């Protein structure tokens, strides 16, 4: 049972006309640029109409189809909004693709530490109360991620009001929220929350092929022509027409049958939570729980599951769920397993998921002692910014042992994955005791993206 991206889940929730054509003639979609098929970088005919249809569906002033995922859209969004030397306010848990924009555009980050939810340990979205006053004074833009990977939505209207009051562009990484406008009761969308621009991964929670995504602009947002120019810099000139066609098909599907499928899935996932509420060995944080200030809601399609009462860490549970129950999760942490529900999941399939989860939890709870519910957060790795990310990238590098990195300027990101959030960015100085972070990685079993994933050595600025 697939509870991971992409959202179409082997085509189960996909526009039938596109799915059938793609399955019958997959190679027919492999097209080079021809006038009859329009030009993604200067659309006039079929791509232009598909983008207008997307804008109508999402209530945007302009929408852009993306074949390079939200990654390319976020980089383009920053390139189109800022000038070299400008500062952008960022939550520290923003996606690593922002690093690319900082280096290419010579932008400066004003990182904001985000808190964790006391009751769950989940990282919160950036909140207005988290932003230091001096960050507002020097910034030209505010970029936030909402909803988070685990489904927590920020108070976007409050953030939008604060940004607009100070003349800042308000940009939203909405990669995990392409589905939000289509069912009542889900957290509000970025555009409805006052964003000037938002990027969504249509492939993650709706029906596009990977890595199909969209970028939407508000009526009072930046010049669409500037965004088109920036997107031409972050996407290949050889557009993937299968991805483009799947984006168009996703728009068509969500204008009709897809809404009903998603509504049914949202209702059915509520039944999953109710059925598992009193099952031994398993806990699911309720979307209706009291939330910290600055968190506006929870996306119920993100099933965050805790098996520690059954004696299993999140990583152990994810592996055993796959091996014993044929349930494939999106990601795991020390504490949780994350399952993603989409319009492809029916009431019947979710009822079967409930049965398998209950049996799995009860079996392990009977055989294991519960684990300590306390989770140690990753020790801080980064100290103050010592150089711009661009300077750190282009200056000569040397490789030093991990223990010798204290106080040095990082020349590369060190990124626990998932969810792909750098613990240190190029240009930041290493904390005085980076060994604490390395020891935490070794204990937690997290996967690390770095030039030396063993963390024996690290690249620093010479």
DALINMO-V629379 format. One record per residue. N is the residue number from 1. OMEGA is omega in whole degrees, -180 to 180 (999 if undefined). NEAR is the number of other C-alpha atoms within 8 Angstrom. Layout:
N:OMEGA:NEAR  N:OMEGA:NEAR
This chain:
1:-174:6  2:175:7  3:179:11  4:177:13  5:6:11  6:-172:13  7:-179:16  8:175:18  9:179:11  10:174:4  11:-177:9  12:176:7  13:-175:12  14:176:13  15:-174:11  16:-178:6  17:178:6  18:-177:11  19:-177:10  20:179:8  21:-178:9  22:179:10  23:-179:7  24:-172:6  25:-176:8  26:-177:9  27:178:5  28:179:6  29:-179:9  30:-171:9  31:167:8  32:-179:6  33:173:9  34:-176:8  35:-177:6  36:-177:4  37:175:9  38:-176:13  39:-178:11  40:-175:8  41:174:9  42:-172:6  43:179:10  44:-173:9  45:-169:8  46:178:9  47:178:13  48:180:9  49:177:9  50:178:9  51:176:13  52:178:10  53:177:9  54:180:11  55:178:13  56:-178:8  57:-175:9  58:-180:8  59:-179:7  60:173:13  61:176:9  62:177:12  63:-179:13  64:174:9  65:-176:12  66:177:14  67:-180:12  68:176:13  69:174:13  70:178:15  71:180:8  72:-180:12  73:180:16  74:178:13  75:180:13  76:-180:14  77:179:12  78:179:9  79:-178:11  80:-172:10  81:-171:9  82:174:11  83:179:9  84:-179:7  85:179:7  86:179:11  87:176:12  88:176:13  89:-175:14  90:167:12  91:-178:14  92:-179:10  93:175:7  94:-176:10  95:-175:9  96:179:10  97:178:9  98:177:10  99:179:10  100:180:9  101:180:15  102:-179:13  103:-178:12  104:-175:7  105:-176:10  106:177:14  107:-179:17  108:178:11  109:166:9  110:-175:10  111:177:8  112:176:12  113:178:7  114:-179:13  115:173:6  116:178:9  117:-176:11  118:-174:6  119:-175:4  120:-173:7  121:-180:8  122:177:8  123:-179:8  124:168:12  125:178:15  126:-180:12  127:-179:13  128:-178:9  129:-179:6  130:-170:9  131:178:9  132:-177:8  133:-176:6  134:176:6  135:178:10  136:-172:10  137:-175:6  138:-174:7  139:174:13  140:-179:11  141:175:14  142:177:13  143:178:12  144:176:12  145:179:14  146:-2:14  147:176:15  148:178:11  149:-177:7  150:172:10  151:178:12  152:-177:15  153:178:14  154:176:15  155:-173:11  156:178:10  157:179:8  158:179:8  159:179:11  160:-180:12  161:-180:9  162:-180:9  163:-178:13  164:179:10  165:-178:7  166:178:7  167:179:7  168:169:11  169:-180:11  170:-173:15  171:-176:13  172:167:13  173:-178:13  174:-175:14  175:-176:13  176:-174:13  177:-179:12  178:-176:13  179:-169:8  180:-175:10  181:-164:10  182:179:9  183:178:10  184:179:5  185:174:4  186:177:11  187:-178:10  188:-180:8  189:-179:9  190:-180:12  191:177:14  192:180:7  193:175:11  194:179:11  195:170:14  196:180:14  197:-180:15  198:178:14  199:-179:15  200:173:14  201:-179:17  202:-179:15  203:-176:16  204:-172:14  205:176:15  206:-166:14  207:-178:18  208:171:18  209:175:12  210:6:9  211:-178:12  212:-177:18  213:179:18  214:173:15  215:-177:13  216:178:15  217:174:15  218:-179:12  219:179:8  220:179:5  221:-179:8  222:-178:10  223:179:6  224:-180:8  225:177:6  226:178:9  227:178:12  228:179:10  229:180:10  230:179:12  231:177:12  232:179:10  233:-175:8  234:179:11  235:179:11  236:175:8  237:178:6  238:-174:6  239:178:11  240:-175:9  241:174:9  242:178:10  243:179:13  244:-180:14  245:179:9  246:175:13  247:177:15  248:-180:11  249:178:13  250:177:14  251:-179:11  252:-178:9  253:-178:12  254:173:10  255:-178:9  256:-172:8  257:-177:8  258:178:12  259:-179:12  260:179:8  261:-180:12  262:178:13  263:179:11  264:180:11  265:180:15  266:178:10  267:-178:8  268:180:12  269:172:13  270:177:9  271:176:8  272:-179:11  273:-179:10  274:-177:7  275:-177:9  276:-172:12  277:-175:9  278:179:5  279:-180:10  280:172:9  281:-177:13  282:178:15  283:177:10  284:176:11  285:-177:8  286:174:6  287:-179:8  288:-179:5  289:175:6  290:-174:4  291:178:8  292:175:6  293:178:5  294:174:10  295:-170:13  296:-178:10  297:-179:11  298:176:11  299:-175:12  300:180:11  301:175:10  302:-180:11  303:177:11  304:-170:11  305:-178:12  306:179:13  307:-177:16  308:176:15  309:175:14  310:177:17  311:-176:13  312:169:13  313:178:14  314:-180:15  315:178:14  316:-178:8  317:-179:11  318:-180:13  319:-177:8  320:175:9  321:180:12  322:-176:11  323:-172:8  324:-174:7  325:-180:10  326:175:8  327:-178:11  328:-176:12  329:176:14  330:179:11  331:176:11  332:172:13  333:174:10  334:-171:9  335:-166:13  336:165:13  337:179:16  338:173:13  339:-179:14  340:179:12  341:180:14  342:178:12  343:179:15  344:-177:14  345:-176:9  346:174:11  347:-180:10  348:-179:6  349:178:8  350:173:12  351:177:10  352:175:8  353:180:10  354:-179:11  355:-178:8  356:179:9  357:-179:9  358:-180:11  359:179:8  360:-177:11  361:-178:14  362:-180:12  363:-178:8  364:178:12  365:180:14  366:-174:7  367:-173:6  368:172:8  369:179:8  370:175:10  371:174:10  372:-178:6  373:-180:6  374:177:4  375:178:8  376:178:4  377:177:4  378:177:7  379:-180:7  380:180:8  381:-174:11  382:170:11  383:-176:9  384:175:6  385:-180:8  386:179:8  387:176:9  388:177:12  389:179:16  390:179:13  391:-179:10  392:-179:14  393:-172:11  394:177:6  395:178:8  396:-179:6  397:168:9  398:179:8  399:180:8  400:175:10  401:-178:9  402:-178:11  403:-179:8  404:-176:6  405:-176:12  406:178:11  407:180:8  408:179:9  409:-179:14  410:176:16  411:180:13  412:174:12  413:172:12  414:-166:11  415:169:13  416:-176:13  417:-16:10  418:12:8  419:178:8  420:-180:9  421:-178:13  422:173:13  423:173:11  424:-178:12  425:174:14  426:-178:15  427:177:16  428:176:15  429:174:14  430:176:16  431:-176:11  432:-180:6  433:-179:9  434:178:13  435:179:8  436:180:8  437:-180:11  438:180:9  439:178:8  440:179:10  441:-178:11  442:179:8  443:-172:6  444:-177:7  445:180:7  446:173:9  447:-176:9  448:171:10  449:179:11  450:179:11  451:173:7  452:-173:9  453:175:9  454:-177:6  455:171:9  456:180:8  457:-179:10  458:179:14  459:178:12  460:178:14  461:-178:12  462:999:6
